[in-house]
Amino acid sequence: MKEENMRMTPVRLILSMFLLLAAPIVSSAGIILSIGIAPPPLPVYDQPACPGDGYIWTPGYWAYADDGYFWVPGTWVPIPEPGYLWTPGYWGWADGLFTWHEGYWGLQVGFYGGVDYGFGYIGVGYEGGYWRNGAFFYNRSVNNVVNITNVYEKNVVVNNETHVSYNGGEGGIASRPTPQEEAAANQHHLPPTASQTSHVQAASGNHQLYESVNHGSPAIAATAKPAQFSGAGVVQAKSAAPSYKPAEERSPDAARANTAARNPAMGENPGNKATPVHPNEAAPERPAPVQSGDPDTDQRFQKERQDLNAQQDKERQNLQQKQEQDHQQRGQTPQVELEHQQQTRQLAQKHSDEQQQLRQKQQSQATHAAPREKH
């Protein structure tokens, strides 16, 4: 049985230039979670045969590391608990970045960006199978299943002709979570299994899976079992998506940013600095002091700045401690680090606003403070 499918793939760093567009957020495993360049469209590939009962299909996708986008092959994964289904991860555009939202196991399928990964993952829910009386039943119209008795047949319409692999932004899928998907997001979840994590790590170390090598058509598009990249059950991509464009063409702004960074006359390129994930990784913002010319007023201004700086330092310390406790309780997973980066960015923005408000207030007061006459 054959079905076309596609997935996002990272590019070798000719993408140094694309890192200039948006500083990346990096997980402890070295996988980049947030980047300024759009992921490639999903390649066209067939599904290998299911190894047997107790497996569920997890679609392939493009991940990102230091050397660019790389393809994580679709694979059949042992289901961790009866009744659980897989919600695929997806790339979403927000605040000028493409951010990776990690997949999870749950009793219901949640939101995965509206991306049609194929093989039952049509953008909403899962049409590849269902649980009944403790047994998983496979839909033969979208799954390559043989020698399995728990099967049924239900036709599924595939609409992702462009093989778009991300949600939001220019050219992305305009899909928002349904109330049911939002409810699923708040239910009990299981993280990716150890075999899934090993699968991603093996893919990140495989040269031929990088977009810079395969140009959107990976030699290993899917596998029968996680991290088994050779032998029976390995499927090569039929082709890149018809809409595929090289990395440098997917972000004209990134190319301009790279040109500016190479020209010393353009000034320092802030994109070379990593986006802070934790408060202790960035220096606090401290605007130049406002001088009124009046000693008493300037002394009051200094006291106000000191009080605000002390308050903000305390808030940074509190957030740092909270995030360190998070690491102890939840580990340094990609999702945890993404949450920490967002918390740090929000606090930094709050502090920047407070500093600017104080500066504007003092500038206004300084214009009305007459210097003390000397006798």
C-alpha positions in Angstrom: 0.0 0.0 0.0 1.2 3.5 -0.9 0.4 6.9 0.3 2.2 10.2 -0.4 3.5 12.0 2.6 6.0 14.8 3.5 7.9 16.4 6.3 10.2 19.2 7.4 14.0 18.9 6.8 16.9 21.0 8.2 19.7 22.4 6.0 23.5 22.6 6.5 24.7 25.9 7.5 24.8 27.8 4.5 22.2 28.5 7.2 24.7 30.3 9.2 23.1 33.2 7.5 19.6 32.2 8.5 20.6 32.2 12.1 21.1 35.9 11.7 17.4 36.3 11.0 16.5 35.0 14.4 18.7 33.7 17.2 17.9 30.0 17.9 16.6 28.4 21.0 18.5 25.2 21.7 17.5 22.2 23.7 19.9 20.3 26.0 20.1 17.6 23.3 21.4 20.1 20.7 18.1 20.2 18.8 17.1 23.8 17.9 13.6 24.6 18.9 13.1 28.0 17.4 14.5 29.4 14.1 13.9 32.2 11.6 13.8 30.2 8.4 10.7 28.2 7.4 11.0 24.4 7.4 11.0 22.6 4.0 7.8 21.0 2.7 7.2 17.4 3.5 8.7 14.9 1.1 6.7 12.3 -0.8 7.2 8.8 0.5 5.4 5.5 1.1 4.8 3.8 4.5 6.7 0.6 5.4 4.6 -2.4 6.6 3.6 -2.3 10.2 5.7 -4.8 12.2 2.7 -6.1 14.1 0.0 -5.5 16.7 0.8 -2.8 19.3 2.5 -0.4 17.0 1.2 3.0 15.8 2.5 5.2 13.0 4.4 8.4 13.9 4.9 10.6 10.9 8.2 12.0 9.7 9.1 15.6 10.2 11.9 18.1 9.7 13.9 19.0 12.9 16.7 21.5 13.2 20.2 21.3 14.6 23.4 23.3 14.2 23.9 22.0 10.6 20.4 22.9 9.5 17.1 21.1 8.9 17.3 17.3 9.0 14.6 14.7 8.3 13.3 12.5 11.2 12.0 9.5 9.3 8.4 8.4 9.9 8.3 5.1 11.9 6.2 2.6 13.6 6.5 2.9 17.4 5.3 0.6 20.2 2.3 2.1 21.9 3.4 2.9 25.5 0.0 2.3 27.2 -3.3 0.8 26.0 -5.7 3.5 24.9 -3.0 6.1 24.1 -2.7 7.9 20.7 0.1 10.0 19.3 -0.2 13.7 18.7 2.6 14.7 16.3 4.7 17.8 16.9 4.6 20.7 14.5 6.4 24.0 13.6 4.4 27.1 14.3 5.1 30.7 13.4 4.9 33.4 16.1 6.8 36.5 17.1 9.0 36.3 14.1 10.2 32.7 14.7 9.3 29.2 13.7 9.0 27.3 17.0 8.8 23.5 17.4 5.9 22.2 19.5 6.8 18.7 20.7 4.5 15.8 20.2 3.0 13.7 23.0 1.0 10.6 23.9 -2.5 11.0 25.2 -6.0 9.5 25.3 -7.1 12.0 22.6 -5.3 13.5 19.7 -4.6 17.2 20.2 -3.7 20.1 18.0 -0.7 19.5 15.6 -0.9 22.7 13.6 -3.3 21.5 11.0 -0.4 19.8 9.1 -1.5 16.9 6.9 1.3 14.4 7.6 -0.6 11.7 5.7 -1.3 8.1 6.7 -4.3 9.1 8.8 -2.9 12.4 10.2 -5.0 14.6 8.0 -4.5 17.9 10.0 -7.2 17.3 12.6 -7.5 14.2 14.7 -6.3 10.7 13.5 -8.0 8.6 10.9 -5.5 5.8 11.0 -7.1 3.7 13.7 -8.9 3.6 17.0 -9.1 1.7 20.3 -11.9 -0.8 21.2 -12.0 -3.1 24.2 -8.3 -2.8 24.8 -7.3 -3.6 21.2 -6.1 -1.1 18.5 -7.8 -1.4 15.1 -6.0 -0.2 12.0 -7.5 1.6 9.0 -6.2 -0.3 6.0 -7.0 2.6 3.6 -4.2 4.7 5.1 -2.0 2.1 6.8 0.3 -0.6 5.3 -0.8 -3.5 7.5 -0.4 -7.2 6.7 -0.9 -10.2 9.0 -2.9 -8.1 11.4 -6.5 -9.1 12.1 -7.7 -5.9 13.9 -8.4 -4.0 10.7 -11.2 -2.0 9.0 -11.5 0.2 5.9 -12.5 3.9 5.8 -11.6 6.2 2.9 -9.7 9.3 3.9 -9.3 12.4 1.7 -5.8 13.9 1.5 -5.7 17.6 0.7 -2.1 18.7 1.4 -0.9 18.8 -2.2 1.7 21.5 -1.4 3.0 19.4 1.5 3.2 22.5 3.8 4.9 21.5 7.0 4.2 24.4 9.4 1.4 26.5 10.9 1.0 30.2 10.5 3.2 32.8 8.8 3.5 33.4 5.1 2.5 30.3 3.2 1.7 28.4 6.4 -1.5 26.6 7.4 -4.1 28.9 8.8 -5.5 26.5 11.5 -6.4 27.1 15.1 -7.1 24.5 17.9 -10.7 23.3 18.2 -12.3 23.2 21.7 -11.7 19.5 21.7 -8.0 19.9 20.8 -7.6 22.5 23.5 -9.2 20.1 26.0 -6.8 17.3 24.8 -3.9 19.6 25.4 -4.8 20.0 29.1 -5.2 16.2 29.7 -2.6 13.9 31.1 0.2 13.3 28.6 3.2 11.0 28.2 6.3 12.4 26.6 8.0 10.8 23.6 9.2 7.3 24.5 12.9 6.3 24.8 12.8 4.7 21.4 11.4 7.9 19.8 14.1 10.0 21.5 16.8 7.6 20.2 15.2 7.8 16.7 15.6 11.6 16.6 19.2 11.4 17.9 20.1 8.8 15.3 18.6 11.0 12.6 20.5 14.1 13.8 23.8 12.2 13.4 23.0 10.8 9.9 24.6 13.1 7.2 22.3 12.0 4.4 19.2 13.1 6.3 20.2 16.8 6.2 18.4 19.0 3.7 21.7 20.5 2.5 22.5 16.9 1.3 19.2 15.5 0.2 17.5 18.7 -1.0 14.2 17.8 0.4 14.2 14.1 -0.7 15.8 12.1 2.1 17.3 8.6 1.3 15.6 7.4 4.5 12.1 8.7 4.6 10.5 6.1 6.8 11.5 3.0 8.8 9.6 0.0 10.1 11.1 0.5 13.6 12.7 3.4 15.4 16.4 4.1 14.6 16.7 1.1 12.2 18.1 3.0 9.2 19.3 0.1 7.2 17.9 -3.3 5.9 14.4 -4.3 5.4 11.7 -1.8 6.2 13.7 1.3 5.2 11.8 3.4 2.6 13.4 6.1 0.4 11.6 9.2 -0.5 10.0 9.2 -3.9 10.7 12.9 -4.4 10.9 16.2 -2.7 7.6 18.1 -2.6 6.6 19.8 -5.8 6.7 23.1 -3.9 10.2 22.5 -2.5 12.6 25.5 -2.6 16.2 25.6 -1.4 16.8 27.1 2.0 18.2 30.4 0.7 14.9 31.0 -1.2 12.6 30.3 1.7 13.5 33.5 3.5 14.5 36.6 1.4 14.9 38.6 4.6 17.5 36.1 5.9 19.6 36.6 2.8 19.5 40.3 3.3 20.4 39.9 6.9 23.4 37.8 5.9 24.6 40.4 3.4 24.3 43.1 6.1 26.2 41.0 8.6 29.1 40.4 6.1 29.4 44.2 5.5 31.2 45.9 8.5 29.6 49.2 7.5 26.2 47.7 8.4 27.2 47.5 12.1 27.2 44.7 14.6 24.8 41.9 13.8 22.8 41.1 16.9 21.7 37.7 15.5 25.1 36.3 16.3 24.1 36.3 20.0 22.1 33.4 21.3 18.6 34.2 22.6 18.7 33.8 26.4 16.8 30.9 27.8 17.4 31.7 31.5 17.7 35.0 33.3 21.3 34.5 34.3 22.4 34.2 30.6 21.7 37.9 29.8 22.9 41.2 31.3 20.1 43.3 32.7 19.1 46.5 30.8 20.5 49.6 32.5 19.7 52.9 30.5 22.0 55.8 30.9 21.1 58.0 34.0 19.1 61.2 33.5 20.8 64.3 34.7 18.8 67.4 35.6 21.6 69.7 36.7 20.0 70.0 40.2 21.9 68.0 42.8 18.8 67.2 44.9 16.8 66.1 41.9 19.7 64.0 40.6 20.1 62.3 44.0 16.4 61.4 44.0 16.7 60.1 40.4 19.6 57.9 41.5 17.6 56.5 44.4 14.7 55.7 42.1 17.0 53.9 39.7 18.6 51.9 42.5 15.3 50.8 43.9 14.0 49.7 40.5 17.3 47.8 39.7 17.1 46.0 43.0 13.5 45.0 42.5 14.3 43.7 39.0 17.4 41.8 40.2 15.2 40.1 42.8 12.6 39.1 40.1 15.4 37.7 37.9 16.8 35.7 40.8 13.3 34.4 41.7 12.7 33.2 38.1 16.1 31.7 37.9 15.5 29.7 41.0 12.0 28.6 39.7 13.5 27.4 36.5 16.3 25.5 38.3 13.6 23.7 40.3 11.8 23.0 37.0 15.0 21.3 35.7 15.1 19.1 38.8 11.5 18.1 38.6 10.9 17.9 34.9 14.4 17.7 33.3 15.8 19.9 30.6 13.5 18.7 27.8 13.0 20.8 24.7 9.5 21.8 25.9 10.7 22.9 29.3 13.5 25.0 27.8 11.0 26.6 25.4 8.8 27.5 28.3 11.8 28.9 30.1 12.9 31.0 27.1 9.4 32.4 26.8 9.3 33.3 30.6 12.7 34.9 30.3 11.7 36.9 27.3 8.5 38.1 29.0 10.4 39.2 32.1 13.0 41.0 30.1 10.3 42.9 28.2 8.6 43.8 31.4 11.8 45.1 32.9 12.6 47.0 29.7 9.2 48.7 29.8 9.7 49.7 33.4 13.2 51.1 32.8 11.9 53.2 29.9 8.9 54.4 31.9 11.2 55.6 34.7 13.5 57.3 32.3 10.7 59.1 30.5 9.3 60.3 33.8 12.7 61.5 35.0 13.3 63.3 31.7 10.0 65.1 32.0 10.9 66.1 35.6 14.4 67.1 34.7 13.1 69.8 32.3 11.3 71.4 35.2 14.1 71.2 37.7 15.9 74.5 37.9 19.6 74.3 38.8 20.3 75.6 42.3 21.9 79.1 42.1 25.4 79.5 43.5 26.1 82.5 45.8 
